[in-house]
Structure formats: structure tokens, C-alpha cells
Amino acid sequence: MEGSVIDLSRYRLETAKEDLKTAKDNLRDGNLRASVNRSYYTIFHALRSVLAL
């Protein structure tokens, strides 16, 4: 098997961080609906990161 559970968790956490940055950028630009959407996926990927462990 390629990779490990730790690698999967790190990947998902990195995805969450990228989504959070996008959510902040959208909020700053006044795109509230897009910001909420990215915020949702930030939480989604962060929780999947933890659950992988």
C-alpha cells in the first residue's frame, strides 16, 4: 500500500488549510456565499483528517 494513514491525514489537513485561505479571500472580497461554501469544506476536510487517524 502506498503512503500511510498519517500521509492521508496530512493531505486532508493541507486541503482544509487551502480551503480556509480561499474562504478568507472570498470573505474579504465580499463573496459571502462562496466564503460560507469554502468554510464548510474547511471543516469537512479537517474532520476527515482527524477521522483518518
mmCIF entry with sequence, helices, sheets and N, C-alpha, C, O atoms, coordinates in Angstrom:
data_MODEL
# 
_entry.id   MODEL 
# 
_entity.id                         1 
_entity.type                       polymer 
_entity.pdbx_number_of_molecules   1 
# 
_entity_poly.entity_id                      1 
_entity_poly.type                           'polypeptide(L)' 
_entity_poly.nstd_linkage                   no 
_entity_poly.nstd_monomer                   no 
_entity_poly.pdbx_seq_one_letter_code       MEGSVIDLSRYRLETAKEDLKTAKDNLRDGNLRASVNRSYYTIFHALRSVLAL 
_entity_poly.pdbx_seq_one_letter_code_can   MEGSVIDLSRYRLETAKEDLKTAKDNLRDGNLRASVNRSYYTIFHALRSVLAL 
_entity_poly.pdbx_strand_id                 A 
# 
loop_
_entity_poly_seq.entity_id 
_entity_poly_seq.num 
_entity_poly_seq.mon_id 
_entity_poly_seq.hetero 
1 1  MET n 
1 2  GLU n 
1 3  GLY n 
1 4  SER n 
1 5  VAL n 
1 6  ILE n 
1 7  ASP n 
1 8  LEU n 
1 9  SER n 
1 10 ARG n 
1 11 TYR n 
1 12 ARG n 
1 13 LEU n 
1 14 GLU n 
1 15 THR n 
1 16 ALA n 
1 17 LYS n 
1 18 GLU n 
1 19 ASP n 
1 20 LEU n 
1 21 LYS n 
1 22 THR n 
1 23 ALA n 
1 24 LYS n 
1 25 ASP n 
1 26 ASN n 
1 27 LEU n 
1 28 ARG n 
1 29 ASP n 
1 30 GLY n 
1 31 ASN n 
1 32 LEU n 
1 33 ARG n 
1 34 ALA n 
1 35 SER n 
1 36 VAL n 
1 37 ASN n 
1 38 ARG n 
1 39 SER n 
1 40 TYR n 
1 41 TYR n 
1 42 THR n 
1 43 ILE n 
1 44 PHE n 
1 45 HIS n 
1 46 ALA n 
1 47 LEU n 
1 48 ARG n 
1 49 SER n 
1 50 VAL n 
1 51 LEU n 
1 52 ALA n 
1 53 LEU n 
# 
_struct_asym.id          A 
_struct_asym.entity_id   1 
# 
loop_
_struct_conf.conf_type_id 
_struct_conf.id 
_struct_conf.pdbx_PDB_helix_id 
_struct_conf.beg_label_comp_id 
_struct_conf.beg_label_asym_id 
_struct_conf.beg_label_seq_id 
_struct_conf.pdbx_beg_PDB_ins_code 
_struct_conf.end_label_comp_id 
_struct_conf.end_label_asym_id 
_struct_conf.end_label_seq_id 
_struct_conf.pdbx_end_PDB_ins_code 
_struct_conf.beg_auth_comp_id 
_struct_conf.beg_auth_asym_id 
_struct_conf.beg_auth_seq_id 
_struct_conf.end_auth_comp_id 
_struct_conf.end_auth_asym_id 
_struct_conf.end_auth_seq_id 
_struct_conf.pdbx_PDB_helix_class 
_struct_conf.details 
_struct_conf.pdbx_PDB_helix_length 
HELX_P HELX_P1 AA1 VAL A 5  ? ARG A 28 ? VAL A 5  ARG A 28 1 ? 24 
HELX_P HELX_P2 AA2 LEU A 32 ? ALA A 52 ? LEU A 32 ALA A 52 1 ? 21 
# 
_struct_conf_type.id          HELX_P 
_struct_conf_type.criteria    ? 
_struct_conf_type.reference   ? 
# 
loop_
_atom_site.group_PDB 
_atom_site.id 
_atom_site.type_symbol 
_atom_site.label_atom_id 
_atom_site.label_alt_id 
_atom_site.label_comp_id 
_atom_site.label_asym_id 
_atom_site.label_entity_id 
_atom_site.label_seq_id 
_atom_site.pdbx_PDB_ins_code 
_atom_site.Cartn_x 
_atom_site.Cartn_y 
_atom_site.Cartn_z 
_atom_site.occupancy 
_atom_site.B_iso_or_equiv 
_atom_site.pdbx_formal_charge 
_atom_site.auth_seq_id 
_atom_site.auth_comp_id 
_atom_site.auth_asym_id 
_atom_site.auth_atom_id 
_atom_site.pdbx_PDB_model_num 
ATOM 1   N N  . MET A 1 1  ? 0.843   -1.189 0.000  1.00 0.00 ? 1  MET A N  1 
ATOM 2   C CA . MET A 1 1  ? 0.000   0.000  0.000  1.00 0.00 ? 1  MET A CA 1 
ATOM 3   C C  . MET A 1 1  ? 0.884   1.247  0.000  1.00 0.00 ? 1  MET A C  1 
ATOM 4   O O  . MET A 1 1  ? 1.810   1.370  0.803  1.00 0.00 ? 1  MET A O  1 
ATOM 5   N N  . GLU A 1 2  ? 0.587   2.148  -0.896 1.00 0.00 ? 2  GLU A N  1 
ATOM 6   C CA . GLU A 1 2  ? 1.342   3.390  -0.992 1.00 0.00 ? 2  GLU A CA 1 
ATOM 7   C C  . GLU A 1 2  ? 0.898   4.359  0.102  1.00 0.00 ? 2  GLU A C  1 
ATOM 8   O O  . GLU A 1 2  ? -0.296  4.472  0.381  1.00 0.00 ? 2  GLU A O  1 
ATOM 9   N N  . GLY A 1 3  ? 1.834   5.047  0.713  1.00 0.00 ? 3  GLY A N  1 
ATOM 10  C CA . GLY A 1 3  ? 1.504   6.039  1.728  1.00 0.00 ? 3  GLY A CA 1 
ATOM 11  C C  . GLY A 1 3  ? 1.028   5.403  3.022  1.00 0.00 ? 3  GLY A C  1 
ATOM 12  O O  . GLY A 1 3  ? 1.031   4.182  3.182  1.00 0.00 ? 3  GLY A O  1 
ATOM 13  N N  . SER A 1 4  ? 0.628   6.254  3.921  1.00 0.00 ? 4  SER A N  1 
ATOM 14  C CA . SER A 1 4  ? 0.161   5.780  5.214  1.00 0.00 ? 4  SER A CA 1 
ATOM 15  C C  . SER A 1 4  ? -1.040  6.596  5.665  1.00 0.00 ? 4  SER A C  1 
ATOM 16  O O  . SER A 1 4  ? -1.434  7.568  5.021  1.00 0.00 ? 4  SER A O  1 
ATOM 17  N N  . VAL A 1 5  ? -1.595  6.186  6.762  1.00 0.00 ? 5  VAL A N  1 
ATOM 18  C CA . VAL A 1 5  ? -2.728  6.916  7.332  1.00 0.00 ? 5  VAL A CA 1 
ATOM 19  C C  . VAL A 1 5  ? -2.298  8.334  7.718  1.00 0.00 ? 5  VAL A C  1 
ATOM 20  O O  . VAL A 1 5  ? -3.065  9.286  7.574  1.00 0.00 ? 5  VAL A O  1 
ATOM 21  N N  . ILE A 1 6  ? -1.072  8.458  8.207  1.00 0.00 ? 6  ILE A N  1 
ATOM 22  C CA . ILE A 1 6  ? -0.556  9.779  8.579  1.00 0.00 ? 6  ILE A CA 1 
ATOM 23  C C  . ILE A 1 6  ? -0.472  10.678 7.345  1.00 0.00 ? 6  ILE A C  1 
ATOM 24  O O  . ILE A 1 6  ? -0.827  11.855 7.400  1.00 0.00 ? 6  ILE A O  1 
ATOM 25  N N  . ASP A 1 7  ? 0.003   10.108 6.229  1.00 0.00 ? 7  ASP A N  1 
ATOM 26  C CA . ASP A 1 7  ? 0.087   10.874 4.983  1.00 0.00 ? 7  ASP A CA 1 
ATOM 27  C C  . ASP A 1 7  ? -1.293  11.317 4.518  1.00 0.00 ? 7  ASP A C  1 
ATOM 28  O O  . ASP A 1 7  ? -1.471  12.452 4.078  1.00 0.00 ? 7  ASP A O  1 
ATOM 29  N N  . LEU A 1 8  ? -2.262  10.424 4.616  1.00 0.00 ? 8  LEU A N  1 
ATOM 30  C CA . LEU A 1 8  ? -3.630  10.760 4.231  1.00 0.00 ? 8  LEU A CA 1 
ATOM 31  C C  . LEU A 1 8  ? -4.165  11.882 5.099  1.00 0.00 ? 8  LEU A C  1 
ATOM 32  O O  . LEU A 1 8  ? -4.786  12.818 4.595  1.00 0.00 ? 8  LEU A O  1 
ATOM 33  N N  . SER A 1 9  ? -3.931  11.796 6.393  1.00 0.00 ? 9  SER A N  1 
ATOM 34  C CA . SER A 1 9  ? -4.393  12.823 7.319  1.00 0.00 ? 9  SER A CA 1 
ATOM 35  C C  . SER A 1 9  ? -3.745  14.178 6.997  1.00 0.00 ? 9  SER A C  1 
ATOM 36  O O  . SER A 1 9  ? -4.415  15.211 6.988  1.00 0.00 ? 9  SER A O  1 
ATOM 37  N N  . ARG A 1 10 ? -2.461  14.154 6.740  1.00 0.00 ? 10 ARG A N  1 
ATOM 38  C CA . ARG A 1 10 ? -1.750  15.404 6.398  1.00 0.00 ? 10 ARG A CA 1 
ATOM 39  C C  . ARG A 1 10 ? -2.276  16.010 5.106  1.00 0.00 ? 10 ARG A C  1 
ATOM 40  O O  . ARG A 1 10 ? -2.450  17.224 5.003  1.00 0.00 ? 10 ARG A O  1 
ATOM 41  N N  . TYR A 1 11 ? -2.524  15.159 4.131  1.00 0.00 ? 11 TYR A N  1 
ATOM 42  C CA . TYR A 1 11 ? -3.065  15.631 2.854  1.00 0.00 ? 11 TYR A CA 1 
ATOM 43  C C  . TYR A 1 11 ? -4.420  16.317 3.068  1.00 0.00 ? 11 TYR A C  1 
ATOM 44  O O  . TYR A 1 11 ? -4.671  17.401 2.542  1.00 0.00 ? 11 TYR A O  1 
ATOM 45  N N  . ARG A 1 12 ? -5.275  15.672 3.838  1.00 0.00 ? 12 ARG A N  1 
ATOM 46  C CA . ARG A 1 12 ? -6.601  16.243 4.086  1.00 0.00 ? 12 ARG A CA 1 
ATOM 47  C C  . ARG A 1 12 ? -6.514  17.540 4.885  1.00 0.00 ? 12 ARG A C  1 
ATOM 48  O O  . ARG A 1 12 ? -7.288  18.467 4.644  1.00 0.00 ? 12 ARG A O  1 
ATOM 49  N N  . LEU A 1 13 ? -5.586  17.615 5.828  1.00 0.00 ? 13 LEU A N  1 
ATOM 50  C CA . LEU A 1 13 ? -5.415  18.838 6.599  1.00 0.00 ? 13 LEU A CA 1 
ATOM 51  C C  . LEU A 1 13 ? -4.891  19.960 5.706  1.00 0.00 ? 13 LEU A C  1 
ATOM 52  O O  . LEU A 1 13 ? -5.304  21.111 5.851  1.00 0.00 ? 13 LEU A O  1 
ATOM 53  N N  . GLU A 1 14 ? -3.995  19.636 4.795  1.00 0.00 ? 14 GLU A N  1 
ATOM 54  C CA . GLU A 1 14 ? -3.492  20.645 3.853  1.00 0.00 ? 14 GLU A CA 1 
ATOM 55  C C  . GLU A 1 14 ? -4.618  21.152 2.959  1.00 0.00 ? 14 GLU A C  1 
ATOM 56  O O  . GLU A 1 14 ? -4.690  22.345 2.662  1.00 0.00 ? 14 GLU A O  1 
ATOM 57  N N  . THR A 1 15 ? -5.491  20.253 2.533  1.00 0.00 ? 15 THR A N  1 
ATOM 58  C CA . THR A 1 15 ? -6.653  20.656 1.742  1.00 0.00 ? 15 THR A CA 1 
ATOM 59  C C  . THR A 1 15 ? -7.538  21.607 2.545  1.00 0.00 ? 15 THR A C  1 
ATOM 60  O O  . THR A 1 15 ? -8.040  22.596 2.010  1.00 0.00 ? 15 THR A O  1 
ATOM 61  N N  . ALA A 1 16 ? -7.725  21.310 3.816  1.00 0.00 ? 16 ALA A N  1 
ATOM 62  C CA . ALA A 1 16 ? -8.526  22.181 4.688  1.00 0.00 ? 16 ALA A CA 1 
ATOM 63  C C  . ALA A 1 16 ? -7.896  23.564 4.796  1.00 0.00 ? 16 ALA A C  1 
ATOM 64  O O  . ALA A 1 16 ? -8.599  24.573 4.756  1.00 0.00 ? 16 ALA A O  1 
ATOM 65  N N  . LYS A 1 17 ? -6.577  23.612 4.934  1.00 0.00 ? 17 LYS A N  1 
ATOM 66  C CA . LYS A 1 17 ? -5.886  24.902 5.028  1.00 0.00 ? 17 LYS A CA 1 
ATOM 67  C C  . LYS A 1 17 ? -6.049  25.720 3.754  1.00 0.00 ? 17 LYS A C  1 
ATOM 68  O O  . LYS A 1 17 ? -6.238  26.935 3.810  1.00 0.00 ? 17 LYS A O  1 
ATOM 69  N N  . GLU A 1 18 ? -5.975  25.052 2.607  1.00 0.00 ? 18 GLU A N  1 
ATOM 70  C CA . GLU A 1 18 ? -6.163  25.754 1.336  1.00 0.00 ? 18 GLU A CA 1 
ATOM 71  C C  . GLU A 1 18 ? -7.587  26.291 1.224  1.00 0.00 ? 18 GLU A C  1 
ATOM 72  O O  . GLU A 1 18 ? -7.796  27.417 0.772  1.00 0.00 ? 18 GLU A O  1 
ATOM 73  N N  . ASP A 1 19 ? -8.565  25.485 1.635  1.00 0.00 ? 19 ASP A N  1 
ATOM 74  C CA . ASP A 1 19 ? -9.957  25.937 1.601  1.00 0.00 ? 19 ASP A CA 1 
ATOM 75  C C  . ASP A 1 19 ? -10.178 27.118 2.545  1.00 0.00 ? 19 ASP A C  1 
ATOM 76  O O  . ASP A 1 19 ? -10.935 28.033 2.222  1.00 0.00 ? 19 ASP A O  1 
ATOM 77  N N  . LEU A 1 20 ? -9.525  27.104 3.707  1.00 0.00 ? 20 LEU A N  1 
ATOM 78  C CA . LEU A 1 20 ? -9.654  28.211 4.652  1.00 0.00 ? 20 LEU A CA 1 
ATOM 79  C C  . LEU A 1 20 ? -9.099  29.505 4.055  1.00 0.00 ? 20 LEU A C  1 
ATOM 80  O O  . LEU A 1 20 ? -9.701  30.568 4.203  1.00 0.00 ? 20 LEU A O  1 
ATOM 81  N N  . LYS A 1 21 ? -7.967  29.415 3.391  1.00 0.00 ? 21 LYS A N  1 
ATOM 82  C CA . LYS A 1 21 ? -7.388  30.603 2.752  1.00 0.00 ? 21 LYS A CA 1 
ATOM 83  C C  . LYS A 1 21 ? -8.343  31.153 1.698  1.00 0.00 ? 21 LYS A C  1 
ATOM 84  O O  . LYS A 1 21 ? -8.554  32.363 1.605  1.00 0.00 ? 21 LYS A O  1 
ATOM 85  N N  . THR A 1 22 ? -8.916  30.250 0.904  1.00 0.00 ? 22 THR A N  1 
ATOM 86  C CA . THR A 1 22 ? -9.874  30.672 -0.120 1.00 0.00 ? 22 THR A CA 1 
ATOM 87  C C  . THR A 1 22 ? -11.109 31.300 0.515  1.00 0.00 ? 22 THR A C  1 
ATOM 88  O O  . THR A 1 22 ? -11.631 32.294 0.009  1.00 0.00 ? 22 THR A O  1 
ATOM 89  N N  . ALA A 1 23 ? -11.580 30.726 1.622  1.00 0.00 ? 23 ALA A N  1 
ATOM 90  C CA . ALA A 1 23 ? -12.750 31.281 2.324  1.00 0.00 ? 23 ALA A CA 1 
ATOM 91  C C  . ALA A 1 23 ? -12.462 32.693 2.814  1.00 0.00 ? 23 ALA A C  1 
ATOM 92  O O  . ALA A 1 23 ? -13.308 33.580 2.695  1.00 0.00 ? 23 ALA A O  1 
ATOM 93  N N  . LYS A 1 24 ? -11.272 32.902 3.366  1.00 0.00 ? 24 LYS A N  1 
ATOM 94  C CA . LYS A 1 24 ? -10.902 34.237 3.842  1.00 0.00 ? 24 LYS A CA 1 
ATOM 95  C C  . LYS A 1 24 ? -10.812 35.230 2.690  1.00 0.00 ? 24 LYS A C  1 
ATOM 96  O O  . LYS A 1 24 ? -11.257 36.371 2.810  1.00 0.00 ? 24 LYS A O  1 
ATOM 97  N N  . ASP A 1 25 ? -10.239 34.794 1.581  1.00 0.00 ? 25 ASP A N  1 
ATOM 98  C CA . ASP A 1 25 ? -10.143 35.669 0.402  1.00 0.00 ? 25 ASP A CA 1 
ATOM 99  C C  . ASP A 1 25 ? -11.530 36.031 -0.112 1.00 0.00 ? 25 ASP A C  1 
ATOM 100 O O  . ASP A 1 25 ? -11.791 37.187 -0.445 1.00 0.00 ? 25 ASP A O  1 
ATOM 101 N N  . ASN A 1 26 ? -12.418 35.042 -0.175 1.00 0.00 ? 26 ASN A N  1 
ATOM 102 C CA . ASN A 1 26 ? -13.786 35.301 -0.632 1.00 0.00 ? 26 ASN A CA 1 
ATOM 103 C C  . ASN A 1 26 ? -14.502 36.266 0.302  1.00 0.00 ? 26 ASN A C  1 
ATOM 104 O O  . ASN A 1 26 ? -15.215 37.158 -0.157 1.00 0.00 ? 26 ASN A O  1 
ATOM 105 N N  . LEU A 1 27 ? -14.321 36.098 1.598  1.00 0.00 ? 27 LEU A N  1 
ATOM 106 C CA . LEU A 1 27 ? -14.958 36.987 2.568  1.00 0.00 ? 27 LEU A CA 1 
ATOM 107 C C  . LEU A 1 27 ? -14.450 38.413 2.408  1.00 0.00 ? 27 LEU A C  1 
ATOM 108 O O  . LEU A 1 27 ? -15.227 39.368 2.420  1.00 0.00 ? 27 LEU A O  1 
ATOM 109 N N  . ARG A 1 28 ? -13.142 38.545 2.259  1.00 0.00 ? 28 ARG A N  1 
ATOM 110 C CA . ARG A 1 28 ? -12.543 39.869 2.078  1.00 0.00 ? 28 ARG A CA 1 
ATOM 111 C C  . ARG A 1 28 ? -13.095 40.563 0.822  1.00 0.00 ? 28 ARG A C  1 
ATOM 112 O O  . ARG A 1 28 ? -13.288 41.778 0.801  1.00 0.00 ? 28 ARG A O  1 
ATOM 113 N N  . ASP A 1 29 ? -13.342 39.758 -0.221 1.00 0.00 ? 29 ASP A N  1 
ATOM 114 C CA . ASP A 1 29 ? -13.837 40.304 -1.485 1.00 0.00 ? 29 ASP A CA 1 
ATOM 115 C C  . ASP A 1 29 ? -15.351 40.492 -1.510 1.00 0.00 ? 29 ASP A C  1 
ATOM 116 O O  . ASP A 1 29 ? -15.906 40.962 -2.504 1.00 0.00 ? 29 ASP A O  1 
ATOM 117 N N  . GLY A 1 30 ? -16.020 40.124 -0.414 1.00 0.00 ? 30 GLY A N  1 
ATOM 118 C CA . GLY A 1 30 ? -17.463 40.306 -0.328 1.00 0.00 ? 30 GLY A CA 1 
ATOM 119 C C  . GLY A 1 30 ? -18.282 39.171 -0.924 1.00 0.00 ? 30 GLY A C  1 
ATOM 120 O O  . GLY A 1 30 ? -19.495 39.301 -1.086 1.00 0.00 ? 30 GLY A O  1 
ATOM 121 N N  . ASN A 1 31 ? -17.642 38.075 -1.247 1.00 0.00 ? 31 ASN A N  1 
ATOM 122 C CA . ASN A 1 31 ? -18.346 36.911 -1.795 1.00 0.00 ? 31 ASN A CA 1 
ATOM 123 C C  . ASN A 1 31 ? -18.775 36.006 -0.643 1.00 0.00 ? 31 ASN A C  1 
ATOM 124 O O  . ASN A 1 31 ? -18.136 34.992 -0.366 1.00 0.00 ? 31 ASN A O  1 
ATOM 125 N N  . LEU A 1 32 ? -19.853 36.383 0.014  1.00 0.00 ? 32 LEU A N  1 
ATOM 126 C CA . LEU A 1 32 ? -20.255 35.691 1.231  1.00 0.00 ? 32 LEU A CA 1 
ATOM 127 C C  . LEU A 1 32 ? -20.671 34.246 0.989  1.00 0.00 ? 32 LEU A C  1 
ATOM 128 O O  . LEU A 1 32 ? -20.286 33.355 1.746  1.00 0.00 ? 32 LEU A O  1 
ATOM 129 N N  . ARG A 1 33 ? -21.447 34.009 -0.048 1.00 0.00 ? 33 ARG A N  1 
ATOM 130 C CA . ARG A 1 33 ? -21.911 32.646 -0.322 1.00 0.00 ? 33 ARG A CA 1 
ATOM 131 C C  . ARG A 1 33 ? -20.723 31.725 -0.611 1.00 0.00 ? 33 ARG A C  1 
ATOM 132 O O  . ARG A 1 33 ? -20.677 30.602 -0.108 1.00 0.00 ? 33 ARG A O  1 
ATOM 133 N N  . ALA A 1 34 ? -19.778 32.182 -1.405 1.00 0.00 ? 34 ALA A N  1 
ATOM 134 C CA . ALA A 1 34 ? -18.584 31.376 -1.710 1.00 0.00 ? 34 ALA A CA 1 
ATOM 135 C C  . ALA A 1 34 ? -17.742 31.166 -0.458 1.00 0.00 ? 34 ALA A C  1 
ATOM 136 O O  . ALA A 1 34 ? -17.156 30.100 -0.273 1.00 0.00 ? 34 ALA A O  1 
ATOM 137 N N  . SER A 1 35 ? -17.681 32.181 0.402  1.00 0.00 ? 35 SER A N  1 
ATOM 138 C CA . SER A 1 35 ? -16.923 32.061 1.648  1.00 0.00 ? 35 SER A CA 1 
ATOM 139 C C  . SER A 1 35 ? -17.532 31.011 2.571  1.00 0.00 ? 35 SER A C  1 
ATOM 140 O O  . SER A 1 35 ? -16.810 30.216 3.173  1.00 0.00 ? 35 SER A O  1 
ATOM 141 N N  . VAL A 1 36 ? -18.848 31.006 2.682  1.00 0.00 ? 36 VAL A N  1 
ATOM 142 C CA . VAL A 1 36 ? -19.520 30.010 3.513  1.00 0.00 ? 36 VAL A CA 1 
ATOM 143 C C  . VAL A 1 36 ? -19.286 28.611 2.947  1.00 0.00 ? 36 VAL A C  1 
ATOM 144 O O  . VAL A 1 36 ? -19.047 27.665 3.698  1.00 0.00 ? 36 VAL A O  1 
ATOM 145 N N  . ASN A 1 37 ? -19.355 28.484 1.621  1.00 0.00 ? 37 ASN A N  1 
ATOM 146 C CA . ASN A 1 37 ? -19.120 27.195 0.984  1.00 0.00 ? 37 ASN A CA 1 
ATOM 147 C C  . ASN A 1 37 ? -17.716 26.684 1.281  1.00 0.00 ? 37 ASN A C  1 
ATOM 148 O O  . ASN A 1 37 ? -17.554 25.521 1.651  1.00 0.00 ? 37 ASN A O  1 
ATOM 149 N N  . ARG A 1 38 ? -16.706 27.520 1.128  1.00 0.00 ? 38 ARG A N  1 
ATOM 150 C CA . ARG A 1 38 ? -15.322 27.105 1.401  1.00 0.00 ? 38 ARG A CA 1 
ATOM 151 C C  . ARG A 1 38 ? -15.117 26.840 2.884  1.00 0.00 ? 38 ARG A C  1 
ATOM 152 O O  . ARG A 1 38 ? -14.336 25.963 3.253  1.00 0.00 ? 38 ARG A O  1 
ATOM 153 N N  . SER A 1 39 ? -15.812 27.592 3.744  1.00 0.00 ? 39 SER A N  1 
ATOM 154 C CA . SER A 1 39 ? -15.721 27.360 5.185  1.00 0.00 ? 39 SER A CA 1 
ATOM 155 C C  . SER A 1 39 ? -16.270 25.983 5.536  1.00 0.00 ? 39 SER A C  1 
ATOM 156 O O  . SER A 1 39 ? -15.698 25.269 6.359  1.00 0.00 ? 39 SER A O  1 
ATOM 157 N N  . TYR A 1 40 ? -17.371 25.620 4.911  1.00 0.00 ? 40 TYR A N  1 
ATOM 158 C CA . TYR A 1 40 ? -17.953 24.291 5.124  1.00 0.00 ? 40 TYR A CA 1 
ATOM 159 C C  . TYR A 1 40 ? -16.936 23.215 4.761  1.00 0.00 ? 40 TYR A C  1 
ATOM 160 O O  . TYR A 1 40 ? -16.722 22.274 5.525  1.00 0.00 ? 40 TYR A O  1 
ATOM 161 N N  . TYR A 1 41 ? -16.316 23.353 3.607  1.00 0.00 ? 41 TYR A N  1 
ATOM 162 C CA . TYR A 1 41 ? -15.359 22.339 3.172  1.00 0.00 ? 41 TYR A CA 1 
ATOM 163 C C  . TYR A 1 41 ? -14.081 22.354 4.005  1.00 0.00 ? 41 TYR A C  1 
ATOM 164 O O  . TYR A 1 41 ? -13.408 21.330 4.121  1.00 0.00 ? 41 TYR A O  1 
ATOM 165 N N  . THR A 1 42 ? -13.740 23.503 4.583  1.00 0.00 ? 42 THR A N  1 
ATOM 166 C CA . THR A 1 42 ? -12.616 23.545 5.512  1.00 0.00 ? 42 THR A CA 1 
ATOM 167 C C  . THR A 1 42 ? -12.891 22.618 6.694  1.00 0.00 ? 42 THR A C  1 
ATOM 168 O O  . THR A 1 42 ? -12.041 21.812 7.072  1.00 0.00 ? 42 THR A O  1 
ATOM 169 N N  . ILE A 1 43 ? -14.073 22.740 7.266  1.00 0.00 ? 43 ILE A N  1 
ATOM 170 C CA . ILE A 1 43 ? -14.460 21.904 8.403  1.00 0.00 ? 43 ILE A CA 1 
ATOM 171 C C  . ILE A 1 43 ? -14.543 20.437 7.971  1.00 0.00 ? 43 ILE A C  1 
ATOM 172 O O  . ILE A 1 43 ? -14.075 19.547 8.681  1.00 0.00 ? 43 ILE A O  1 
ATOM 173 N N  . PHE A 1 44 ? -15.133 20.196 6.819  1.00 0.00 ? 44 PHE A N  1 
ATOM 174 C CA . PHE A 1 44 ? -15.285 18.840 6.297  1.00 0.00 ? 44 PHE A CA 1 
ATOM 175 C C  . PHE A 1 44 ? -13.931 18.142 6.167  1.00 0.00 ? 44 PHE A C  1 
ATOM 176 O O  . PHE A 1 44 ? -13.759 17.020 6.644  1.00 0.00 ? 44 PHE A O  1 
ATOM 177 N N  . HIS A 1 45 ? -12.971 18.806 5.519  1.00 0.00 ? 45 HIS A N  1 
ATOM 178 C CA . HIS A 1 45 ? -11.669 18.185 5.306  1.00 0.00 ? 45 HIS A CA 1 
ATOM 179 C C  . HIS A 1 45 ? -10.882 18.074 6.611  1.00 0.00 ? 45 HIS A C  1 
ATOM 180 O O  . HIS A 1 45 ? -10.147 17.105 6.803  1.00 0.00 ? 45 HIS A O  1 
ATOM 181 N N  . ALA A 1 46 ? -11.020 19.035 7.496  1.00 0.00 ? 46 ALA A N  1 
ATOM 182 C CA . ALA A 1 46 ? -10.317 18.970 8.783  1.00 0.00 ? 46 ALA A CA 1 
ATOM 183 C C  . ALA A 1 46 ? -10.825 17.776 9.612  1.00 0.00 ? 46 ALA A C  1 
ATOM 184 O O  . ALA A 1 46 ? -10.031 17.056 10.217 1.00 0.00 ? 46 ALA A O  1 
ATOM 185 N N  . LEU A 1 47 ? -12.120 17.578 9.635  1.00 0.00 ? 47 LEU A N  1 
ATOM 186 C CA . LEU A 1 47 ? -12.678 16.447 10.381 1.00 0.00 ? 47 LEU A CA 1 
ATOM 187 C C  . LEU A 1 47 ? -12.302 15.119 9.738  1.00 0.00 ? 47 LEU A C  1 
ATOM 188 O O  . LEU A 1 47 ? -12.036 14.147 10.445 1.00 0.00 ? 47 LEU A O  1 
ATOM 189 N N  . ARG A 1 48 ? -12.275 15.063 8.432  1.00 0.00 ? 48 ARG A N  1 
ATOM 190 C CA . ARG A 1 48 ? -11.834 13.827 7.762  1.00 0.00 ? 48 ARG A CA 1 
ATOM 191 C C  . ARG A 1 48 ? -10.378 13.543 8.060  1.00 0.00 ? 48 ARG A C  1 
ATOM 192 O O  . ARG A 1 48 ? -9.972  12.384 8.148  1.00 0.00 ? 48 ARG A O  1 
ATOM 193 N N  . SER A 1 49 ? -9.587  14.598 8.217  1.00 0.00 ? 49 SER A N  1 
ATOM 194 C CA . SER A 1 49 ? -8.175  14.434 8.572  1.00 0.00 ? 49 SER A CA 1 
ATOM 195 C C  . SER A 1 49 ? -8.059  13.741 9.927  1.00 0.00 ? 49 SER A C  1 
ATOM 196 O O  . SER A 1 49 ? -7.275  12.806 10.093 1.00 0.00 ? 49 SER A O  1 
ATOM 197 N N  . VAL A 1 50 ? -8.837  14.204 10.879 1.00 0.00 ? 50 VAL A N  1 
ATOM 198 C CA . VAL A 1 50 ? -8.804  13.615 12.225 1.00 0.00 ? 50 VAL A CA 1 
ATOM 199 C C  . VAL A 1 50 ? -9.346  12.183 12.195 1.00 0.00 ? 50 VAL A C  1 
ATOM 200 O O  . VAL A 1 50 ? -8.777  11.289 12.821 1.00 0.00 ? 50 VAL A O  1 
ATOM 201 N N  . LEU A 1 51 ? -10.432 11.970 11.476 1.00 0.00 ? 51 LEU A N  1 
ATOM 202 C CA . LEU A 1 51 ? -11.045 10.641 11.432 1.00 0.00 ? 51 LEU A CA 1 
ATOM 203 C C  . LEU A 1 51 ? -10.159 9.607  10.749 1.00 0.00 ? 51 LEU A C  1 
ATOM 204 O O  . LEU A 1 51 ? -10.290 8.411  11.010 1.00 0.00 ? 51 LEU A O  1 
ATOM 205 N N  . ALA A 1 52 ? -9.270  10.051 9.888  1.00 0.00 ? 52 ALA A N  1 
ATOM 206 C CA . ALA A 1 52 ? -8.350  9.115  9.229  1.00 0.00 ? 52 ALA A CA 1 
ATOM 207 C C  . ALA A 1 52 ? -7.397  8.479  10.236 1.00 0.00 ? 52 ALA A C  1 
ATOM 208 O O  . ALA A 1 52 ? -6.885  7.379  10.026 1.00 0.00 ? 52 ALA A O  1 
ATOM 209 N N  . LEU A 1 53 ? -7.176  9.190  11.320 1.00 0.00 ? 53 LEU A N  1 
ATOM 210 C CA . LEU A 1 53 ? -6.257  8.683  12.340 1.00 0.00 ? 53 LEU A CA 1 
ATOM 211 C C  . LEU A 1 53 ? -6.950  7.709  13.267 1.00 0.00 ? 53 LEU A C  1 
ATOM 212 O O  . LEU A 1 53 ? -6.325  7.183  14.188 1.00 0.00 ? 53 LEU A O  1 
# 
